[in-house]
């Protein structure tokens, strides 16, 4: 799974609350820790679905 934050991110923090192992908020934008994606794929999907501006892109490698 590949996870990417789009420029439309508003830094609301919903993703980091749902999946803090992968998402964090730095300088008012979300960042991704790719090392933890594989073990939390379901939470990555939940985070993407919860994003109010649809700024999380999920794809396959």
DAQUINOR-V503960 format. One record per backbone hydrogen bond with DSSP energy under -1.0 kcal/mol. CO is the residue of the C=O (numbers start at 1). NH is the residue of the N-H. If there is no record, write none. Layout:
CO;NH
CO;NH
This chain:
2;59
4;57
6;9
13;17
14;18
15;19
19;22
19;23
22;33
24;31
26;29
29;26
31;24
33;36
37;40
40;44
41;45
42;46
43;47
44;48
45;49
46;50
51;54
55;6
57;4
59;2
